[in-house]
Amino acid sequence: MKTFPIGVLLLSAMVGRSLFGASPAPSPAQEPAERAARYEAVSTPQFVQGKRLVSLLGIRRGDSVLDLGCGTGRLAEYVARTVGPAGKVVGIDPSPQRIAIAQRRRREGLSFAVGGSDDLSSFPDASFDRVYLNYVFHWIENKAETLRQIHRILKPGGRLGISTGYRDRPSRIRSLIRESVREALGEVPPDLFLSPFRLSARDLRSLAERAGFRVVRLQILSFRAYAKDPEAVIAFLDASSSGRFLSGVGEQERSRILAVLRRKLAKIRTARGIEMEHPAIFLVAEKPR
Ligand SMILES: C[S@@+](CC[C@H](N)C(=O)[O-])C[C@H]1O[C@@H](n2cnc3c(N)ncnc32)[C@H](O)[C@@H]1O
């Protein structure tokens, strides 16, 4: 089994909430440069998972590929090597700061732009052989429209690949976060860990089919990684969630929750570090010819 952290999901649970009168979740469009740089530094787990996703997608030399939510562009750069000079890879992401890092990777056949799932209108119909979203779909609210747009811009026979957080099985760290919130605040709002943006494998299949796709593969793959200490776990959660981890609580509540979480994480630390594990849904679907 491949190993790599996972964090994103756990956090995603807490995203988008405005608990205890705190401000709403930050938007990727406003991400500060230092957080984008931190994401680049801690994103190896996503990169490992992304390589798995693109291997399932069967990307070929000469293909035209869209990386939707490309982050700092590591995976797009990897895919560009597969498609070669005759192919094309385009990466878009709503964070200008992540795209600024991605632009350093730009070369012939590999380009990046600020953009997101809410507007794919600049891409003509039937213009891509492959479109993938690596660890992005659980951040997208309007999933049905996003899938319809991806269907439109894919060529007949083209394929969509998604790896995304899984709603139905809480990881150990997610449980620890929940316990920490309860201990620190005395309560856990009932929907705290049920981000409306996460979904089950069955829901993902049904959304893809309703958008006109034929599902080729749908599976849950479990990934693991090790963080050296509690601070590394928290840094990963913050960067991989674009700052949305615990953003739904005020500063004082956040400090109290983190103090409890640090203690709990320290207790599960072994000689290998702190294990971060979670299952993710992998979907490959085809636009029928
Ligand atoms: C966990 S990161 C994954 C980044 C990249 N795919 C990777 O494998 O490293 C999630 C990314 O989704 C982006 N994102 C958030 N909302 C989005 C949307 N509506 N459309 C496209 N990307 C989005 C964020 O800016 C962030 O870069």
The ligand as a MOL file (V3000), in Angstrom:
LIG
                    3D

  0  0  0     0  0            999 V3000
M  V30 BEGIN CTAB
M  V30 COUNTS 27 29 0 0 0
M  V30 BEGIN ATOM
M  V30 1 C -5.6760 19.7120 -1.6120 0
M  V30 2 S -5.3850 20.8510 -2.8900 0 CHG=1
M  V30 3 C -4.9760 19.7610 -4.2560 0
M  V30 4 C -4.1410 20.4720 -5.2820 0
M  V30 5 C -3.6180 19.6070 -6.4280 0
M  V30 6 N -4.6970 18.9900 -7.1620 0
M  V30 7 C -2.6600 18.5670 -5.9290 0
M  V30 8 O -2.8420 17.3960 -6.2480 0
M  V30 9 O -1.6860 18.9460 -5.2470 0 CHG=-1
M  V30 10 C -7.0300 21.3900 -3.3340 0
M  V30 11 C -6.9800 22.4750 -4.4000 0
M  V30 12 O -8.3060 22.7180 -4.8680 0
M  V30 13 C -8.3700 24.0750 -5.2120 0
M  V30 14 N -9.7890 24.4330 -5.3060 0
M  V30 15 C -10.6380 24.7960 -4.3250 0
M  V30 16 N -11.8590 25.0500 -4.8300 0
M  V30 17 C -11.7820 24.8300 -6.1710 0
M  V30 18 C -12.6930 24.9230 -7.2470 0
M  V30 19 N -13.9680 25.2900 -7.0390 0
M  V30 20 N -12.2730 24.6380 -8.5010 0
M  V30 21 C -11.0020 24.2490 -8.7110 0
M  V30 22 N -10.0780 24.1380 -7.7250 0
M  V30 23 C -10.4700 24.4220 -6.4730 0
M  V30 24 C -7.5860 24.7800 -4.1040 0
M  V30 25 O -7.1670 26.0780 -4.4510 0
M  V30 26 C -6.4310 23.8040 -3.9340 0
M  V30 27 O -5.3020 24.1380 -4.7040 0
M  V30 END ATOM
M  V30 BEGIN BOND
M  V30 1 1 1 2
M  V30 2 1 2 3
M  V30 3 1 2 10
M  V30 4 1 3 4
M  V30 5 1 4 5
M  V30 6 1 5 6
M  V30 7 1 5 7
M  V30 8 2 7 8
M  V30 9 1 7 9
M  V30 10 1 10 11
M  V30 11 1 11 12
M  V30 12 1 11 26
M  V30 13 1 12 13
M  V30 14 1 13 14
M  V30 15 1 13 24
M  V30 16 1 14 15
M  V30 17 1 14 23
M  V30 18 2 15 16
M  V30 19 1 16 17
M  V30 20 1 17 18
M  V30 21 2 17 23
M  V30 22 1 18 19
M  V30 23 2 18 20
M  V30 24 1 20 21
M  V30 25 2 21 22
M  V30 26 1 22 23
M  V30 27 1 24 25
M  V30 28 1 24 26
M  V30 29 1 26 27
M  V30 END BOND
M  V30 END CTAB
M  END
